[in-house]
Amino acid sequence: MARPLRPLLLAALGFAALGTAGMTSAAMTPASAQTAPKPAAAAPKPDAAKPDAAKPDAAKPADTLPGGATSLQESFEDWTVNCGLPGGRRVCVLTQVQTDPQSKKRALTIEIGAADGKSLTGVLALPFGIDLTSGATMQIDAAAPLPPQPFRVCLPAGCMVPFAFEGETLAQMKTGQQLKITTRAFEGGQPLAFTVSLKGFAAGLARLQALL
């Protein structure tokens, strides 16, 4: 089973999704459920032998990146692997960002945040002005279109479409040339088409799996 989906654009969001990841169960226990503290134990007699104090468990070492780096960015043709260490925890994603040549604004972002060799999960960010009820339909080259994927939410980075690929679809992503995305405009309902290059995707995905 694929791991839970991470939010899109972790760097842009300041890794906000990880802010509660370190909460302990004690911190989330209602006050009424907590037991009263036990009374302090009586001091040992002077002539009593002191048992060896139990050594506390060693703190779990923080994650690291290759070469001791604090961040990592590697390019694989049209894809990029980005890693960081927010809160000492390694987070890596495989991304492709497309920019409108006229406005210079980000037009599309696709991000893969979890992959285990058999499946992957990711998020697609499309620009505003889309009919969210139409969802987004993906198609790899000339293969049959996949079922429409619903939009989850719209954030400053764009309108988000979570997705998961496995089996034959994942194999097609590794060997394909283009991932085509179609949706509809909010005003007028005219079709909108986007294309994601798959050049370098297989190599970038292999690198992501090695880093996760």
C-alpha positions in Angstrom: 0.0 0.0 0.0 1.3 3.4 -0.9 2.3 5.7 1.9 0.0 8.7 2.8 0.1 11.5 0.3 2.2 14.5 1.1 1.0 17.9 0.2 2.2 19.4 -3.0 5.2 21.8 -3.2 6.7 21.0 0.2 9.3 23.6 -0.1 6.8 26.3 -1.0 4.6 25.4 1.9 7.5 25.4 4.3 7.0 21.7 5.0 3.9 22.7 7.0 2.4 19.3 6.7 5.2 17.9 8.9 4.5 20.4 11.7 2.4 17.9 13.7 4.3 14.8 12.7 6.4 14.9 15.9 3.5 15.1 18.3 3.6 12.3 20.8 0.6 10.3 22.0 1.0 11.9 25.4 0.7 15.4 23.9 -2.6 14.4 22.3 -4.0 12.6 25.4 -7.0 14.5 27.0 -6.2 15.9 30.4 -9.1 13.9 32.0 -7.5 10.7 30.8 -4.1 11.4 32.4 -3.4 9.6 35.7 -2.4 11.4 38.8 1.4 11.4 39.5 2.6 8.6 41.8 4.0 9.7 45.2 7.8 10.0 45.3 9.6 6.8 46.4 11.1 6.7 49.8 14.9 7.5 49.9 17.0 4.4 50.2 18.8 3.6 53.5 22.4 4.8 53.6 23.7 1.2 53.8 21.4 0.0 51.0 23.1 -0.9 47.7 22.2 1.3 44.9 21.0 -0.5 41.8 22.6 0.5 38.5 20.5 3.3 37.0 18.9 2.3 33.7 20.5 4.1 30.9 18.0 6.1 28.7 17.6 4.9 25.2 19.9 6.8 22.8 18.1 9.5 20.8 17.3 8.4 17.3 19.8 10.1 15.0 18.5 12.7 12.6 18.2 11.8 8.9 21.0 12.8 6.6 21.5 13.3 2.9 24.4 12.1 0.7 27.7 13.8 1.5 26.3 15.3 4.7 24.4 18.0 2.6 21.4 19.8 4.1 19.6 19.9 0.8 19.8 18.1 -2.5 18.7 18.8 -6.1 19.4 16.5 -9.0 18.1 16.9 -12.6 17.0 14.0 -14.8 16.2 15.6 -18.1 12.7 17.2 -17.6 12.4 16.1 -14.0 14.1 17.1 -10.8 14.6 15.3 -7.4 14.6 17.7 -4.5 15.4 16.7 -0.9 15.4 18.7 2.4 15.7 18.0 6.1 12.8 19.8 7.8 13.0 19.1 11.5 15.8 16.6 10.9 13.6 14.4 8.8 14.5 13.6 5.2 11.8 14.6 2.7 12.3 14.0 -1.1 10.1 14.6 -4.1 10.3 14.2 -7.8 8.9 17.2 -9.6 8.4 18.9 -12.9 7.4 22.6 -13.1 6.2 24.3 -16.2 6.1 28.1 -16.5 4.0 30.2 -18.9 6.5 31.8 -21.3 4.5 35.1 -21.5 3.4 35.7 -17.9 6.4 33.8 -16.4 4.0 32.4 -13.9 3.9 28.7 -12.9 1.4 27.0 -15.2 1.6 23.4 -14.0 3.4 21.4 -11.3 3.5 17.7 -10.9 5.1 16.1 -7.8 5.7 12.5 -6.8 6.1 12.2 -3.1 6.0 8.4 -2.4 7.1 5.5 -4.4 7.9 1.9 -3.5 8.6 0.2 -6.8 5.1 -1.1 -7.3 3.1 2.1 -6.9 3.5 5.9 -6.5 1.4 8.7 -5.2 1.6 12.3 -6.2 -0.2 15.6 -6.7 -0.8 17.7 -9.8 -1.3 21.5 -9.5 -3.2 23.2 -12.3 -3.9 27.0 -12.6 -7.0 28.7 -11.4 -10.0 29.3 -13.6 -10.8 25.6 -14.0 -14.2 23.9 -13.7 -13.4 21.9 -10.6 -16.5 19.7 -11.1 -15.0 18.3 -14.3 -11.9 16.8 -12.6 -8.7 16.1 -14.5 -8.3 13.3 -17.0 -4.9 11.8 -17.6 -3.6 9.9 -20.6 -0.2 8.4 -21.3 0.7 8.7 -25.0 -2.0 6.9 -27.0 -3.2 4.6 -24.2 -6.8 4.7 -23.0 -7.5 7.8 -20.8 -7.6 7.1 -17.1 -10.8 7.8 -15.1 -11.1 11.5 -14.2 -9.4 12.4 -10.9 -11.2 14.9 -8.7 -9.7 18.2 -7.5 -9.0 18.2 -3.8 -8.5 21.8 -2.9 -7.2 25.1 -4.4 -4.2 26.7 -2.7 -2.0 29.7 -3.7 0.1 27.2 -5.7 -2.9 26.1 -7.8 -5.8 23.6 -7.7 -4.7 20.2 -6.5 -5.4 16.8 -8.0 -4.1 13.8 -6.0 -3.4 10.7 -8.0 -1.9 7.2 -7.6 -0.4 5.0 -10.3 0.4 1.3 -10.1 0.8 -1.8 -12.3 0.4 -1.2 -16.0 -0.1 2.5 -15.6 3.2 2.9 -13.7 5.0 0.8 -16.3 3.6 3.1 -19.1 4.8 6.2 -17.2 8.3 4.8 -17.1 8.4 4.0 -20.8 6.1 6.7 -22.2 6.8 10.1 -23.8 4.0 12.3 -22.5 1.4 12.5 -19.8 -1.6 14.4 -21.2 -4.0 16.1 -18.9 -7.4 17.5 -20.0 -10.0 19.5 -18.0 -12.4 22.3 -18.7 -12.4 26.1 -18.1 -14.8 27.5 -15.5 -16.1 30.2 -17.9 -17.4 28.8 -21.2 -16.5 25.2 -20.5 -14.0 25.0 -23.3 -11.4 22.1 -23.0 -8.0 22.8 -21.5 -5.1 20.6 -22.3 -1.7 20.3 -20.6 1.2 18.0 -21.4 3.9 16.7 -19.0 7.1 15.4 -20.5 8.1 11.9 -19.3 11.8 12.3 -20.4 13.9 11.4 -17.4 10.9 10.2 -15.4 12.1 6.6 -15.0 15.6 7.6 -13.9 14.3 10.3 -11.5 11.8 7.8 -10.0 14.6 5.3 -9.4 16.6 8.0 -7.7 13.6 9.0 -5.5 13.1 5.4 -4.4 16.7 5.1 -3.5 16.5 8.3 -1.3 13.2 7.6 0.4 
